[in-house]
Amino acid sequence: MEKNAQQTALPSKSRFSEWYHELLASAEIMDIRYPVKGLYVWPPFGYALRNNIYSIMRELLDKDGHEEALFPLLIPESEFMKEAEHIKGFEDEVYWVTHGGVTPLDVKLALRPTSETAIYPMYKLWIRSHADMPLKLYQIVNTFRYETKHTRPLIRLREITSFKEAHTVHTDWDDAAKHVDRAVEIYQEFYRRLAIPTIVSKRPDWDKFPGADYTLAVDTLMPDGKVLQIGTAHHLADNFAKTFGITYEDPTGEQLHAHQTCYGISERSVAAVISVHGDDHGLVLPPEVAPVQVAIVPILFGDRDVNENVLKACRSLRDLLTDQGLRVRIDDGDERPGAKYYRWELRGVPVRIEIGPRDLAQNSCILVRRDTSEKRSVPIDRIPGEVRDCMNVMVTDMYHAAREGLDSRIFDCKTLDDVSERTVEGIARICWCLDVDCGREMEDITGVHILGVPVEPQNNSGQCPICGREGTSVLMARTY
């Protein structure tokens, strides 16, 4: 990785699409050259970032009493076609396996676009009594959807490589509803640790998950003014339980249908980290997930003995930081310091430490923060504590900066012309009577989507721009 770093400048982030694609390649996050459209390769650096991000999600789910499982990729057509509304929502996106070798299959097999129809036949076998619930399982798997729109790495894919889907079973509607809220809380904590500000809204009925009673979605705003959906939680009621025969015996001995939820995130979480925090110099990564948290750059000159002392100090500092659980790299190659600085800035390393002969003579080094480019001299013996403090401050500062950026691009609107104008920059907030026909017309006139009713209470009030009736605050935006 170090020897192959590109030294050409990135496009300005103001040209977001160019910047995004160039950064994925230059920082070795994804390689898009795989010879199937919509399928991409994770190089080691990008895969390490992905794994660090998903380790947070695993930690949060496990702490909340979820258990990780693994279900098959292939779903028999007979099971897949059982839930009519669900299938209608995915029928244009399914990849079908029709042959085993050269032999036609008796039953076609779907590559999972999502796993409800793979998991729920097993839940029918596992659920017997009210004592078996709540059942809270999750898996992190690849899913396949024949995406016909313009594909974009990490954002719009034909193979979603990192789909975290959780599926829970409950005794009644209310308990499932409480768990939908809990799922959203977990997602908000997850994104808070990634310093990503989010908006949670209840999707309109025409945009809810196929087969669900309702859907809550977690969104964030991208640099180009579009909204990226980075998480969803669905209340399934007993719709799938009736289809798949998931019943339980209550304390009185009566057989009842269970109620269910499902909720998921994908590698869009990685796209959000890259896009929200990155700058013209490259990635800016939250310390917790950065593959390399500290890069040590020795400043070497001609004197061999002096250089060896500098390198010895670098190695000692690396070992000290590594013993504290940090991911540290010494860049002791032959390139000039400027090329090394560029490499680690491009890869978003949170802290860079520079040590040269003059610094060593003063028993100090230079500490540089990636997010602010702040550079200061620090005594070497104080470096471990300073690095930890710096990282703690960084994630808070990164979140507040991103939150301010999001809030500044939510605009109160009274007319649909205002919505059309403002959604070029960000998110429009306008009132809607919640009538489906009015909502559809609002989308048709503006060409942007109704995200839904925000979960957080809104202060503004007004009339629906279509019918003139008193409305409820909703958010509208361009989306991916």
N, C-alpha and C positions, 0 to 999 in steps of 0.2 A: 504494500500500500504506500509506504513512505517514498519509495523510489519512483513510483509511477504518478505521483501527484501532478496534476496539470497546473501550470503557472499562469495560464491566461485568466483574465478577469472575468467574473460572472457578468451577465447582463444585469442592469439595474432591476431591483425588485419591483419597481414601478411597471416594468414589462413582465408581469407576473408569470404568464404561461411560459415564456422563454426562460426566465430565471428558474422556475420550478423544474423544468425538464433538464436544464443544464446542471443544476445543483444535484439532482438525483444521480446523474452520471459522474460528475466531478468528485462528489463526496462518496461515491461508491455505495449509495443506498440501494439502488435498483439498476439492473441492466435490462433495458427494454428490447434487446436485439433477439430475443428468443423467437424462432420462426413460426409462431402461432399468434394471431392477433389477440390482444387482451390477456396474454399470459406473460409473466415477467419473472426474472430470476433475482433472488436475494443474494448479493455478495456478502462475504463475512462481516464487514463493518455494518452494513444495513441490517443484516440478520441479528447481529448483537444488539443493535438499537431496538429492533422489534422485540427481541426476547426480554430485554430489560423493561420495556413498557408493559408487556404482558405479564411479567412477574408481579407487577403491582396489582393487576386485575386478579390474578390467582390469589394473592395474599388477601385482598379484600373479600373475595368470595368465600375463601376457606374460613376466614375469621367470622363470617356471617353464617356459617353452618352449611354451606354448599359443599358438595363432593364432586370431584372430577370423574368423568366416565368417558367412554368412547363407543360410538355406535357406527355401524357400517356406512360406507359411502354409497352403496348401491341399494336402491329402493324398488321393490317389485311394483309393476304398474298396478296390480290389483290393490295394493295398499295406498299407493300414491293417488289414485283416482277416487278414493272414498269420500273426501271432503270437498264438495262441489265448489263452494265459494273460494276455498283455499286454492284449489287447482286452477280455477279460472284466473286467479291473480298471477299464476306462474306458468301457464301453459305455453306461452310464446318464448319462454326462456329455458326450457328443459333440454338438456342433452340426454339422448336415449342410447343405451347399449342394446343392440339387437342381435349380436352374434357372440358366441363363445368360440374363438378360433374361426373356423369356417362353417360352424354349425349354427343355424338359426335358433334362437332361444324360444322356448315355449311361452315365456312371459317376458316382455321387455323390462329392462331395468333402467331406472332413472338415476343419473348422477345427481346427488342431492343438491337442490337449489337452496334448501333449508331443511331441517330435520324432523319437523313435526311428525310426518308420516313414517319416518324410520323409528322414532322413539316411542310413539304412543301405543303401537301394538305390544311393546314390551311393558309399558306402564299398565296395560290391561292385565298382564300376568302378575305384576308385582304388587299392585294395590289390592288389598283385601278388606282392610278394616280402617276405621277412623284413626286407629293408633299408628298406621303407616304414614300418616301425613302430619305436617307438610313434608313432602318429598322435594328436595332441592338438588338437582344435578346440573352440571354444565360440561361442555366439551369445547375444545379449541381445535378446529378442523378446517380443511379446505371445502369450499362449496363451488358449484359451477352454475353459471347463468349465461345463457346465450344473449349477451348484451349487444343490441344492434345500434345503439347510439355511439357517439365518438368515445372511444376508450381513453382512459387517462390513468397512468400508473398510481397505485394506491387508492384511487378515488372511484374509478368506474372500470370494472374488470370483468373478464369472463371466468377467470379462476380467482375467487376470493381465497387467498392462502391462509388467512388468519382470522377465521370467523369464530368469535366466542359467542356461543349460544347457551343460554340457561333455560331450563324447562322445569317448572315447579307444579306441584299438585296440592290442592287444598280442599277442605271440607265444604266450603261455601263461597258465595260470591264476595262477601265482605272481606273474608280473610285473604282471598286472592287480590282484591283491590288494595288492601294494606300492603301486600307484597309488591305490587306494581310500584307503589310509592317508595318502598324500600329499595327496589332495584334502581330507581332513578337517583335516590340518595347515594347509592354505591357508585353510580356513574359520575355523579357530581364530585364525590370525594376523589375518584380516580383522576378526573380531569383537573381538579384543583392541584393534585400532586404533580401534574404535568404543566401547571401554570397556564392552563387553557380556560378562558371564561366561556360559560355556556348559557344557553337559553333553553328552557324546557316549556313545551307547549303541547296541548292536546290537539292532535291532527283532526282535520275535518273528516267526516264520515267517508267521503270518496277517496281519501288518502290513507285510511287506516290499513293495518295488516289484514290480508284476506282471511276471513274466518274469525276475526276478533270482535269483541264488543266495543273496545276503544283502544287507541294507541297514544302513548306519550312519547315524544321525541326529544332528543337532546341535540341541539344545533350549536355551531359556532360560525363566526363570520370570517371569511377568507380575505386576503389582501385585495382581490379584484372586485369586492363588493358582493360576491355570491355567498350564499349560505351553504354550509356543508353539514349534512346530517351525520352525526358521529355516535349515535346510539338510539335505540328504540326499546320500549317496554310495552308489552301487549297484554291486555286482559282478555283471555279467551273464553271466560264464563264456562259453561258446560257444553259448548258447541262441539269441541273435538271429543270430549268424553262420551257424548251421545254417539258420535260417529264410530269411535273405536271401542265402545263398551267398557269404559273405565268407570267402574262402580265400586262402592265400599259399603260396609255394614256400619251403620251408626250405633250409638250406645243402646238404642231401643231394639236393635235387630233389623231395622228397615234398610233395604238396599237403595242407595242414592247415587246419582251421578256426581263425580268429582268436578271441581272447578280448577282451572289451570291458568298459568301465565307463561310467557316466554319473553326473553329479552336478549338483545345481541349488540355487539360492537364488531368492527372489522379493522383492517389495517388503515382505514380512514383516520384512526386515532394517531397513527404515525404521520400521515399527511398533515394533520392539524398541527402537530408539534413542529414539523418542518416549516410549514407555511406561516403560522402565526408568529413564531419567534425569529425566523431567519432574517438576515439583512443582506446588504449588497456584498458582504464579504463571505457569506455562506451560512452554514447552520449556526444556530444558537440553542444549545441543548440544555434542558434542566439537568442539574448535576446528578440526580438520582438515576437517570436513564442513559447518560452519556457513556458510550463504549470505552472511551478514554476520558477520565475525569481530570487528570493533571498531566500536562506535557512539560517535561523538563528539557530546556534547550541550553546546552553548554556553549558559551562564547569562547571559541578557541583561537589562539594566535600562533605565532611561529615557535615559541619556546616549548620544547617537548616536555620538560619537567613541570612547567607551569600548567600546561594543558592536562598533564596526568593528575595534578592536584585538583584541577577543576572537575575532571571526570570522576575522580574519587569522591569528591563532595556531592556530585550529582547522584552517584550510585548509592551513597549513604542516605541521602534524602529520599531517593526512590524507595529504598528498603524500609525506611521509617514510615513513609506514607502507605506503602503496601501493607505493612503490618497492622495498620489501622483500618484495613479493609477497602482502601481506595484503589482504583484502577489507574495505574501510572505508567507512562512511557517516557524513556529518555531518547531524544532524537540526536544521536551522536554521529550522524552521517557527514559526508564531505561538503554538503551544500552550504551556501551562505546563510547566516541567521535569518535574513529576510524571507528566503524561500521556505524555511522551516516555520516561521511565524505564519506565513500564508497557509501552509498545509494544515496547521492545527486550528486556525481560524475557520478555514473552509469546513472542517469537520466538527466545528462547534464545541471544541474542548473547553469546559467551563473555566479552568484556571491554567495559565501558562506561567512557568517559573523560568527565569533567565539567570544564569550564573556565569560570570566572567572573572578574570583575574582581579579586577578592581573590587568587585563585589566580595570575592573570597577574602581579599586582604582586610576587608571591613567586617568579615563574618556575617555577610548579608546576601540577599538576592533580590531580584525584581519579581514582584507578583503582579500578574495582569488578569483582570476579569474580562471574560469574553463578551458579556452582555453590554457592558458600558465602556469597554476599552480602558478602564481606569488602571493606571500603572503606578505602583509605589514600592519603595524599598522596605524590606522586612528582615529583621535579624533571622538567621537560619534556624536558631533554636526555637523560634516562635512560629515557624512555618506550619507545623501540623495543626495547631489551634487556629491560626489565621486562615488556613485553607478551609477548615470545617466551618468557621464563622462566615467566611466569604460565600460558601455554597448555600448556607442557610439563608443568608440575606438575598442571594441571587434569585432563588425560586420565588420568594415573596415579591421582590421588585419586578420580576418578569411577569408574575400574575397581575400585579396592579397596573403595570404598563399596558398589558393586553386588555385588561378589563376597561381601562379608560378609553382605549382605542375602540373597543366594541360599543361602549355606551355612547361615545361621541358620534357613532354612525347609526343610531336608532332615531328615526325622525317621526315626529307627530304629523299626521296628514289629515286633511279634511276632505280632499277631493281625489278622484282617481288620477287626474293629471298630476297632482302632487306625488302620488304613489309611483307613477311611471318615471317621474323625474328623479325622485329620491332613491329608488332602488338601483339606480346606476352606481350609487356610492355605498349603499348599505341596506338597512332594513326599514321598512315603513310600518308605522303603527297607525291603524285606522279603525273606525267602528264598523261593525257588521251586525245585522239583525239575526244572524245564524241560520237564516233560511238557505237551503241548498241552492235554489235557483239564483238567488241574489249572489251567493258566493261564487258560483260558476261564472256568472256574468262579470263579476269583479275581476276574476282571473282572465276571462276572454278579452276584456277591454284593455287591461294593463299588460297582458302577456307575462305576468309574474304569478307566483304561487302564494296561496294563503298557507302559511305555516301552521296556524292554529291559534287557539286561545292560550295565552301565556299562563303558566301555573302560578307565577308570582303576580299578586294583584297589581293592576294598572290604575293610574290616577285619572287618566283622561276619559271624557265621555262625549257622546255625539250621536249623530244620526247615520244610518246606513246610506251610503252614496247611491244605492240603487232604488230603494223603496221609500226612504225617508223616515223609516221607523227608528225608534231608539235602539242603539246598537251596543255591542260589547267589544272591548278592545281586542283586536287580533293583529298578528304580525304578517306582513307580506314581504316577499323577497324573491330575487332570482336564485335558482338553486342548481346544483350539479346533477 
